[in-house]
């Protein structure tokens, strides 16, 4: 087991100030960060840095859920495992051996993370036909947790219950009392009711234009603010897309011997973005929704994209726009009046 420091209360307060944590350079989500700092403060009050609180980060795609979980683990100085509902449901293959989905996959991920650090009196012990383990403190992140299969969700209910905390697989069981479970969801309504009572909900909001500009500037200090604003306008309101577009602009500027500010529009044209800052694929989505609302599968088919690509890449800027160009309701996407206006000004 790792060596952890039990901080005195005044030191805990100092350590958990935002400026002294990995969150110091995180832009936006101030309310969510403050709540996570409360959780970090709790973790520093025991010898294991184990947080006796499970968290659901709820919000639209690309609002920083994974990044916040990574920063919490970094701040607590505990290892983290990142997976998603699709991987857990479908299982994984390790060294040619197929591990079935469900709790067995979760157990493998935990054991793999702690292959050299599993401790406790039950390490390697047998309890009937089970191998029983006690895990060191860690953070286990499950993206799109609402998509877990029913049997897996039922198994995790026991594991996330502090009075139980046992996760059972085919022939292994792990005591999860030191595991901090963090889930991410874009659809709180699909979570099993028991998850809603076992997890603290922390809501995340789409970033503002100003916040995305700050993110681009923070990661590209040589760019002036006007150039960062242009990059966000043509690149996207999704931070990772804006940052990727900033890299594209700088590489192009270096290659042709120009300055980034003079290369933004040329790069936007290469990327298929029009003069109003809209990518052609997103225009296709607006056109597909012009007739009637569509669920994710039908929308993906209409624009020739996989559903996951639509959710993670193409839809977020349409949802983040002020006002939103697309809305999501009752498991279907539909175009808003603002979205129709975007099509109209282009004659579509």
Secondary structure by P-SEA (a helix, b strand, c coil): cbbbbbccaaaaaaaaccccccccccccaaaaaaaaaaaaaaaaccccccccbbbbbcccccccaaaaaaaaaaaacbbbbbbcaaaaaaccccccccccccaaaaaaaaaaaaccccccccccccccccbbbbbcbbbbbbcccccccaaaaaaaaaaacccccccccccbbbbcccbbbbbbbcccccccaaaaaabbbbbbccccaaaaaaaaaaacccccaaaaaaaaacccccaaaaaaaaaaaaaaaaaacccccccaaaaaaaaccccccccaaaaaaaaaaccccccaaaaaaaacccaaaaaccccccccccccccccccccbbbbcaaaaaaaaaacc
